Every structure is written in C-alpha cells, then in structure tokens.
C-alpha cells in the first residue's frame, strides 16, 4: 500500500507576498483614480450643459414657443422634453417645462405676458363750448385682441372757451398696458342764431295743401343743418281768416331765431285759375320780349311796356283772385288796374324779380292797384295802368314822384323801405335800360 505523500506546498515568501500586495494596491488606486476622474468629467460636462440653459423665459402674447429662447447659444442634441405643441400663447400664463441639452435634462419656466400697450390714433374733434364727446369717439383703436378702456387722461377737460386744444385720451387694455393719444380739438364759441330766409306771408284756400316750407331756407354760421320747426297751432284750416304762423330755427348749440308770417286762408272764389296756368301764359310772353343776359331792370322795363301797350283799359275786370285777373288779362287783353297789376305780377314772378302789391289808401272814389318792384338793389313804384294824369307807364318811381292818385299806407300794406333817390333822368325809354350814372 502506497503511503500518502508527505510533501507540503511551498508557501510564498514574504517578499513575494509584499509584491502581490503592492500590485493589488496600485491596481485599486488606479481604478479609483479613473472612477473619480470619470465622475469629475461628467460633473463638469453637466455644469457646462446647464450653463447654456436659460431657466426663465418671457415671451409676448401671440409669439411662438421656440427652443432657441431657452439657450444662450446653440447646443447640439438639444430639444424640448415637454410637449409644447398645446401651449396657447394668445393669453398670459406661466408654464413649467423640461428641456434637454445633450445628456442633461433641466426644468425651465415659460412666462407668456402682454406688455405691449394698445395702438390708437387720434380722431380730430370739432365741438362747441361746454360740449364734450365720449372719449371713445376721439380715438380709433387697433384690434388689441380684447376689450380696452378709453377715458380722458384729465378727469374733466376744460372746453369752456373757444380755441384749438390738444386733449390727451388714455387707452388701457385688460392687462393694464396703456397709451395716451393727444387729440386735436377745435372748440367753437357760438352765440349767433340761425338766419331764416324766404319766409313770407302766405295765401291759400281752405282745403289746399299748405306749403309752409316752400322757398324757406335756414343758414347758420357753424351748423350746416340747423333745425326748422313751424308752429301752426294758431291755424284753423277749416275756417277762413288771417292766422299767425311762427318759424323757429335752432342750431345744434341751441341758439334760435323766430319769424312770424301771416297765413291768409280763404274760401276758393268762383272762377279760380290755378297759378301754374297763369305762369305758363306769362312765361310764353316773357320769352318773346326778353333775351338771355338782360338785367332785372331791362327785363322789368319790357314787362311794363308790354303790359301798358297790350292791355286795353275798360274799367272793369275780375278781382276774385290775382290769378283770375291775370288769366283774364292774358286771354282777353283787357281789364282794369287790377288786371294790369296782376299781369305784371305774373310776369315779374316768372322772371324771378321780387314784387309786391300797393293799394290806394284812402280810396275815396275807387280802388287802385300797382306794383312795388325790387330793382337795382332798391324798391320802386311801377304802374302800367293808363291814366288821365300821365301818358304811358310809370317805371321806377320814388314815393316823392307819385301823384295824389297814388296815395298809400306802407304799414297797412306791409311795404319795405323804398328808394329815395330818383333815377328818372337815367331811364332810357327807347332802349329800355337804365343809363350809367354820370358824374
């Protein structure tokens, strides 16, 4: 039987053990150093990536959310970790986001803010003293994406005196952003009432459509469309009589003027003739005796010569109404003083020459009628009726140049101021004109 070997393994000597321990220690040191060096490198890397990131960014409402805004400079392999596609930047809000810079992910804050004041332009105003429009009427505001408040920068701008002013108006949006616009104001100090023109005494028949406004105009020094009201409360349209009608003109500032006229409401006479018929007859005659370019004096001269030369005085005529009298004169070429006056009136009316009727007063023996005509800037007496006291016709006479048969009451007839200087020496009855005044 073989015996067990009694040979033992040789133990390393101390020198060998020392070498092994030294080698192991060196390995551990080298490994540790490499580990810590790698960690230090990574930490430096992270710090560098983080230094590129801007942790709080503010943008204006409506602006897009862009990655570049969160980095101080471009970084490769950078992106949003948070999905930003659903962020609505149309209104202010704050969002927490995550961004990636290489291998680093960090949290950032996005502020969506409205810091832009609204845009507005001035709308110049023309007003009267003491009147102040709403501030919203003084500016035109661009669409700001929401409601705005508009008000005067001063609590109560002073517009008590006329003049040119710049008045600030403030426009503020819902986020408190505001802008001031200086609006030009023209302030008018108006104390002049409107002027009523063309209002004169009227004559209508019961049942007529009374044309109160025909020929009446109102003008004002500032207001382009002053209001005209007509007070007819005194008029009884079913009863014959003289009635007062009041015209009242008011401008937009409140200045007003009044003018009263008399409405003569009559029962329609027998044999009444419509004025348009008479005017058509007069227009045909006027066209045959005048030419374009003639002055009012030259036209009136021809009217009175025609009336005097073409009508035959018979001492009687229709006097129920002037239109009936004129129609009788134009169609029969005969009549009395009323006929002469009425025919001349119709011709003057068609020619657009102002004229009025003058009645003899006092009329001891008989009535007499003649025309007062506005010529050459003044009112003159004209009479085409033949008379025993004179030949032909009277034209452009002053009060002093009338005879006893032409007495009248100016107040009773409502006549205006009349000419006082004679023009008889300047009348050319051959050429039917008024000669120039000689020195």
C-alpha positions as CSV (number, residue, x, y, z in Angstrom):
1,X,0.0,0.0,0.0
2,X,1.3,3.1,-1.1
3,X,1.9,5.7,1.5
4,X,0.4,9.3,1.4
5,X,2.9,11.8,0.2
6,X,4.3,13.8,2.9
7,X,5.5,16.6,0.7
8,X,3.9,20.0,1.5
9,X,3.2,23.0,-0.8
10,X,5.8,25.7,-0.6
11,X,4.5,28.9,1.0
12,X,5.3,32.2,-0.8
13,X,7.9,34.0,0.9
14,X,7.4,37.4,2.4
15,X,9.0,39.2,-0.5
16,X,6.5,37.7,-3.0
17,X,3.6,38.5,-0.8
18,X,4.7,42.1,-0.5
19,X,5.0,42.3,-4.2
20,X,1.4,41.0,-4.7
21,X,0.0,43.4,-2.1
22,X,1.8,46.3,-3.7
23,X,0.5,45.3,-7.2
24,X,-3.1,45.0,-5.8
25,X,-2.9,48.3,-4.1
26,X,-1.7,50.0,-7.2
27,X,-4.5,48.5,-9.2
28,X,-7.0,49.7,-6.7
29,X,-5.5,53.2,-6.7
30,X,-5.5,53.3,-10.5
31,X,-9.1,52.1,-10.7
32,X,-10.3,54.5,-8.0
33,X,-8.5,57.4,-9.7
34,X,-10.1,56.5,-13.1
35,X,-13.5,56.3,-11.4
36,X,-13.2,59.6,-9.7
37,X,-11.7,61.2,-12.8
38,X,-14.7,60.0,-14.9
39,X,-17.1,61.4,-12.3
40,X,-15.4,64.7,-12.3
41,X,-15.5,64.8,-16.1
42,X,-19.2,64.1,-16.1
43,X,-19.9,66.7,-13.5
44,X,-18.0,69.3,-15.5
45,X,-20.0,68.2,-18.6
46,X,-23.3,68.6,-16.8
47,X,-22.3,72.0,-15.4
48,X,-21.3,73.2,-18.9
49,X,-24.6,72.0,-20.4
50,X,-26.6,73.6,-17.6
51,X,-24.7,76.9,-18.1
52,X,-26.2,77.1,-21.6
53,X,-29.8,76.8,-20.3
54,X,-31.9,79.9,-19.5
55,X,-34.2,78.9,-16.7
56,X,-36.8,81.5,-17.0
57,X,-38.0,83.0,-20.3
58,X,-40.7,85.6,-21.0
59,X,-42.4,86.0,-24.4
60,X,-45.2,88.4,-25.6
61,X,-48.7,87.0,-26.1
62,X,-49.0,85.7,-29.6
63,X,-45.3,84.8,-30.0
64,X,-44.4,81.2,-30.8
65,X,-42.6,79.0,-28.2
66,X,-39.1,78.4,-29.7
67,X,-36.4,76.2,-28.2
68,X,-33.6,78.7,-29.0
69,X,-35.1,81.1,-26.5
70,X,-34.0,78.7,-23.6
71,X,-30.4,78.6,-24.6
72,X,-27.7,81.2,-24.5
73,X,-26.1,79.7,-27.6
74,X,-26.9,76.8,-29.9
75,X,-26.4,73.4,-28.3
76,X,-26.2,70.1,-30.3
77,X,-28.6,67.4,-29.3
78,X,-31.0,69.9,-27.6
79,X,-34.8,69.6,-27.5
80,X,-37.9,70.0,-25.5
81,X,-38.7,67.1,-23.3
82,X,-42.1,68.7,-22.6
83,X,-44.6,68.7,-25.4
84,X,-45.2,72.4,-26.1
85,X,-47.5,72.0,-29.1
86,X,-50.6,72.5,-26.9
87,X,-49.4,75.8,-25.3
88,X,-51.7,78.7,-26.3
89,X,-49.8,81.9,-26.2
90,X,-52.8,84.1,-27.1
91,X,-53.2,85.0,-23.4
92,X,-50.8,85.4,-20.5
93,X,-49.9,82.3,-18.4
94,X,-46.9,80.6,-16.8
95,X,-45.7,77.1,-17.7
96,X,-43.1,74.6,-16.2
97,X,-41.2,72.9,-19.0
98,X,-38.3,70.5,-19.4
99,X,-35.5,70.9,-21.9
100,X,-32.7,68.6,-22.9
101,X,-29.1,69.8,-23.5
102,X,-27.1,66.7,-24.6
103,X,-27.5,64.2,-21.8
104,X,-28.7,66.9,-19.3
105,X,-32.4,67.5,-18.7
106,X,-33.4,70.5,-16.7
107,X,-36.6,72.4,-15.7
108,X,-37.3,75.9,-17.1
109,X,-40.2,78.4,-16.7
110,X,-42.0,80.0,-19.6
111,X,-43.9,83.2,-18.9
112,X,-46.4,84.4,-21.6
113,X,-47.1,88.1,-20.9
114,X,-48.8,91.1,-22.5
115,X,-46.6,94.1,-22.1
116,X,-47.5,95.9,-25.3
117,X,-49.7,99.0,-25.0
118,X,-52.6,99.2,-27.4
119,X,-52.3,101.2,-30.6
120,X,-54.6,104.1,-31.2
121,X,-54.8,107.1,-33.4
122,X,-56.5,110.5,-32.8
123,X,-59.8,111.4,-34.4
124,X,-59.9,115.2,-34.5
125,X,-63.0,116.8,-32.9
126,X,-64.9,120.0,-33.7
127,X,-67.2,120.8,-30.8
128,X,-69.0,123.8,-29.2
129,X,-68.0,125.3,-25.8
130,X,-69.2,123.2,-22.9
131,X,-69.8,120.1,-25.0
132,X,-67.5,117.1,-24.5
133,X,-67.9,114.0,-26.6
134,X,-67.4,110.5,-25.2
135,X,-63.7,109.7,-25.0
136,X,-64.3,106.6,-27.2
137,X,-65.4,108.9,-30.1
138,X,-62.0,110.7,-30.0
139,X,-59.7,107.7,-30.9
140,X,-59.6,104.9,-33.3
141,X,-58.2,101.8,-31.6
142,X,-56.5,98.9,-33.5
143,X,-57.5,95.4,-32.6
144,X,-55.8,94.5,-29.3
145,X,-57.2,91.0,-29.0
146,X,-59.6,92.0,-26.2
147,X,-61.6,94.8,-24.7
148,X,-60.0,98.2,-23.9
149,X,-61.0,101.0,-21.6
150,X,-60.9,104.6,-23.1
151,X,-61.1,107.7,-21.0
152,X,-59.8,111.3,-20.7
153,X,-56.4,111.5,-19.0
154,X,-57.8,114.5,-17.2
155,X,-60.9,114.0,-15.1
156,X,-62.7,116.9,-16.7
157,X,-61.0,118.6,-19.7
158,X,-61.8,122.4,-19.8
159,X,-63.6,123.3,-23.1
160,X,-65.4,126.4,-21.7
161,X,-63.7,128.7,-24.1
162,X,-63.2,128.6,-27.9
163,X,-59.9,127.8,-29.4
164,X,-57.6,125.0,-30.5
165,X,-56.6,122.4,-28.0
166,X,-54.7,119.0,-27.6
167,X,-56.6,116.9,-25.1
168,X,-55.0,113.6,-24.0
169,X,-57.1,110.4,-24.2
170,X,-55.9,107.2,-22.5
171,X,-56.4,103.7,-23.9
172,X,-55.8,100.8,-21.5
173,X,-56.0,97.1,-22.3
174,X,-57.2,94.3,-20.0
175,X,-53.6,93.7,-18.8
176,X,-53.1,97.3,-17.6
177,X,-51.0,98.4,-20.6
178,X,-51.9,101.9,-21.6
179,X,-51.1,104.6,-24.2
180,X,-52.0,108.3,-24.3
181,X,-53.2,109.9,-27.6
182,X,-53.3,113.7,-27.9
183,X,-56.5,114.5,-29.8
184,X,-56.8,117.9,-31.6
185,X,-60.0,119.7,-30.5
186,X,-61.4,122.8,-32.3
187,X,-63.8,124.4,-29.7
188,X,-66.3,126.8,-31.2
189,X,-67.8,129.6,-29.1
190,X,-71.1,130.1,-30.9
191,X,-73.7,132.6,-29.8
192,X,-75.2,133.6,-33.2
193,X,-78.6,132.3,-34.0
194,X,-79.5,130.8,-37.5
195,X,-81.0,133.1,-40.2
196,X,-84.4,132.3,-41.6
197,X,-84.8,133.4,-45.3
198,X,-87.7,133.2,-47.7
199,X,-90.4,133.1,-45.0
200,X,-93.2,135.4,-46.2
201,X,-96.9,135.9,-45.9
202,X,-98.9,133.0,-47.4
203,X,-102.3,132.8,-49.1
204,X,-104.1,129.6,-49.6
205,X,-107.6,128.3,-50.0
206,X,-109.4,126.1,-47.5
207,X,-108.7,122.5,-48.4
208,X,-105.3,123.3,-50.1
209,X,-102.1,121.5,-49.1
210,X,-100.5,124.5,-47.4
211,X,-96.8,124.6,-48.4
212,X,-95.3,126.2,-45.3
213,X,-91.7,125.2,-46.1
214,X,-91.6,126.1,-49.8
215,X,-88.9,128.6,-50.5
216,X,-87.9,128.8,-46.9
217,X,-84.2,128.2,-46.0
218,X,-82.2,128.3,-42.8
219,X,-78.5,129.1,-42.6
220,X,-76.1,129.1,-39.7
221,X,-72.5,130.3,-39.2
222,X,-71.4,126.9,-38.0
223,X,-74.2,124.3,-38.1
224,X,-74.6,123.0,-41.7
225,X,-78.1,121.7,-40.9
226,X,-80.0,123.8,-38.4
227,X,-83.4,122.6,-37.4
228,X,-86.5,124.4,-38.7
229,X,-89.8,124.0,-36.8
230,X,-93.1,125.6,-37.8
231,X,-95.7,126.4,-35.2
232,X,-99.1,126.3,-36.8
233,X,-101.0,125.9,-33.6
234,X,-102.9,129.1,-34.3
235,X,-104.2,127.9,-37.7
236,X,-107.7,126.5,-38.2
237,X,-107.5,125.0,-41.6
238,X,-111.3,124.8,-42.0
239,X,-112.1,128.4,-41.3
240,X,-111.4,131.5,-43.4
241,X,-109.2,134.1,-41.7
242,X,-105.8,135.5,-41.1
243,X,-103.5,133.3,-38.9
244,X,-100.1,133.8,-37.4
245,X,-97.5,131.1,-38.3
246,X,-94.2,131.1,-36.4
247,X,-90.9,129.8,-37.9
248,X,-88.3,128.7,-35.4
249,X,-84.7,127.9,-36.4
250,X,-82.4,126.3,-33.9
251,X,-78.7,125.3,-34.4
252,X,-77.0,122.4,-32.7
253,X,-75.6,124.6,-30.0
254,X,-79.1,125.8,-29.0
255,X,-79.1,129.3,-30.5
256,X,-82.5,130.0,-32.0
257,X,-84.3,132.7,-34.0
258,X,-88.0,133.2,-34.8
259,X,-90.0,134.8,-37.6
260,X,-93.8,135.3,-37.8
261,X,-95.7,135.4,-41.0
262,X,-99.4,135.7,-41.8
263,X,-101.4,133.0,-43.4
264,X,-104.4,134.2,-45.3
265,X,-106.8,131.3,-45.5
266,X,-109.6,132.0,-48.0
267,X,-112.6,130.3,-49.5
268,X,-111.8,129.4,-53.1
269,X,-113.5,132.0,-55.3
270,X,-115.7,131.2,-58.2
271,X,-113.8,131.0,-61.5
272,X,-110.5,130.3,-59.7
273,X,-107.5,129.7,-62.0
274,X,-104.5,127.6,-61.0
275,X,-101.3,129.7,-60.7
276,X,-99.4,127.2,-62.9
277,X,-101.8,128.0,-65.8
278,X,-101.2,131.8,-65.3
279,X,-97.4,131.3,-65.0
280,X,-97.3,129.2,-68.2
281,X,-99.1,132.1,-70.0
282,X,-96.7,134.6,-68.5
283,X,-93.6,132.5,-69.4
284,X,-94.6,132.4,-73.1
285,X,-94.9,136.2,-73.2
286,X,-91.7,136.8,-71.2
287,X,-89.7,134.6,-73.6
288,X,-91.0,136.6,-76.5
289,X,-90.0,140.0,-75.1
290,X,-86.7,139.3,-73.4
291,X,-83.3,137.8,-74.2
292,X,-80.7,135.9,-72.1
293,X,-78.2,138.1,-70.3
294,X,-80.6,141.0,-69.7
295,X,-80.5,142.7,-66.3
296,X,-83.5,142.8,-64.0
297,X,-84.1,146.4,-64.8
298,X,-84.1,145.7,-68.6
299,X,-86.5,142.7,-68.1
300,X,-88.9,144.7,-65.9
301,X,-88.8,147.6,-68.4
302,X,-90.1,145.3,-71.1
303,X,-92.7,143.7,-68.8
304,X,-94.2,147.1,-68.0
305,X,-94.1,148.3,-71.6
306,X,-95.8,145.1,-72.8
307,X,-98.5,145.4,-70.1
308,X,-99.1,149.0,-70.9
309,X,-99.1,148.6,-74.7
310,X,-101.0,145.3,-75.0
311,X,-103.8,145.5,-72.4
312,X,-106.9,147.7,-73.1
313,X,-108.4,149.6,-70.1
314,X,-112.2,149.0,-69.9
315,X,-112.7,150.0,-66.2
316,X,-113.9,146.5,-65.1
317,X,-112.2,143.2,-64.5
318,X,-112.2,140.0,-62.4
319,X,-111.0,140.7,-58.9
320,X,-111.9,137.5,-57.1
321,X,-108.2,136.4,-57.2
322,X,-105.0,137.7,-58.8
323,X,-104.6,134.5,-60.9
324,X,-108.2,135.0,-62.3
325,X,-107.4,138.7,-63.0
326,X,-104.1,137.9,-64.8
327,X,-105.7,135.0,-66.7
328,X,-108.4,137.4,-68.0
329,X,-105.8,139.9,-69.0
330,X,-103.6,137.4,-70.9
331,X,-106.5,135.8,-72.7
332,X,-108.7,138.8,-73.4
333,X,-106.1,141.6,-73.3
334,X,-108.5,143.9,-71.5
335,X,-109.4,144.8,-67.9
336,X,-108.9,147.4,-65.2
337,X,-106.0,148.4,-62.9
338,X,-106.3,145.1,-61.0
339,X,-105.8,143.3,-64.3
340,X,-102.7,145.4,-65.2
341,X,-101.2,144.8,-61.7
342,X,-102.0,141.0,-61.8
343,X,-100.5,140.5,-65.3
344,X,-97.3,142.5,-64.3
345,X,-97.1,140.4,-61.1
346,X,-97.3,137.1,-63.1
347,X,-94.5,138.2,-65.5
348,X,-92.3,139.5,-62.7
349,X,-92.8,136.3,-60.7
350,X,-91.7,134.2,-63.7
351,X,-88.7,136.4,-64.2
352,X,-87.7,135.9,-60.6
353,X,-88.0,139.6,-59.7
354,X,-89.4,140.4,-56.2
355,X,-92.6,142.4,-56.3
356,X,-95.5,143.4,-54.0
357,X,-99.0,144.9,-54.4
358,X,-99.7,148.5,-53.4
359,X,-103.3,149.6,-52.7
360,X,-104.6,153.1,-52.9
361,X,-105.3,154.4,-49.4
362,X,-107.5,156.2,-48.7
363,X,-109.7,155.2,-51.7
364,X,-112.3,157.9,-51.7
365,X,-113.7,157.3,-55.2
366,X,-112.3,153.9,-56.3
367,X,-109.7,151.4,-55.6
368,X,-106.4,151.4,-57.4
369,X,-103.6,148.8,-57.6
370,X,-100.0,149.0,-58.8
371,X,-96.6,147.2,-58.4
372,X,-93.7,147.8,-56.0
373,X,-90.7,146.1,-57.6
374,X,-87.2,145.4,-56.3
375,X,-84.8,146.7,-59.0
376,X,-81.2,147.8,-58.9
377,X,-81.0,147.0,-55.2
378,X,-84.0,149.0,-54.0
379,X,-87.8,149.0,-54.1
380,X,-89.5,151.3,-56.7
381,X,-93.1,152.0,-57.7
382,X,-94.1,150.8,-61.2
383,X,-97.6,151.3,-62.7
384,X,-98.6,150.2,-66.2
385,X,-102.3,151.3,-65.9
386,X,-103.0,154.2,-68.3
387,X,-104.1,157.4,-66.5
388,X,-105.5,160.8,-67.4
389,X,-102.7,162.4,-65.4
390,X,-99.8,160.8,-67.3
391,X,-99.0,159.2,-70.6
392,X,-97.6,155.7,-71.0
393,X,-96.5,153.9,-67.8
394,X,-94.6,154.7,-64.6
395,X,-91.4,152.9,-64.0
396,X,-89.0,153.0,-61.0
397,X,-90.6,155.9,-59.2
398,X,-89.9,157.0,-55.6
399,X,-92.6,157.9,-53.1
400,X,-91.9,161.6,-53.8
401,X,-92.5,161.1,-57.6
402,X,-96.1,159.8,-57.1
403,X,-99.2,161.9,-57.7
404,X,-102.3,162.3,-55.5
405,X,-104.0,159.3,-57.1
406,X,-101.2,157.0,-55.7
407,X,-101.6,157.6,-52.0
408,X,-100.9,154.5,-49.9
409,X,-100.3,153.3,-46.4
410,X,-96.9,151.5,-46.2
411,X,-97.6,150.0,-42.8
412,X,-101.1,148.7,-43.8
413,X,-99.7,147.0,-46.9
414,X,-96.6,145.8,-45.1
415,X,-94.2,147.5,-47.5
416,X,-90.4,147.6,-47.1
417,X,-88.2,150.7,-47.1
418,X,-88.3,152.2,-50.6
419,X,-85.8,154.1,-52.8
420,X,-85.4,157.8,-52.1
421,X,-83.1,158.9,-54.9
422,X,-84.7,159.5,-58.3
423,X,-83.4,157.6,-61.4
424,X,-85.9,159.1,-63.8
425,X,-83.2,161.1,-65.6
426,X,-81.3,157.9,-66.3
427,X,-84.2,155.9,-67.7
428,X,-83.9,155.2,-71.5
429,X,-87.4,154.5,-72.6
430,X,-86.2,153.9,-76.2
431,X,-83.7,151.2,-75.5
432,X,-85.5,150.1,-72.3
433,X,-82.5,150.3,-70.0
434,X,-81.0,152.3,-67.1
435,X,-78.1,154.5,-68.2
436,X,-75.0,154.6,-66.1
437,X,-74.8,157.4,-63.6
438,X,-72.7,160.3,-64.8
439,X,-70.5,162.5,-62.6
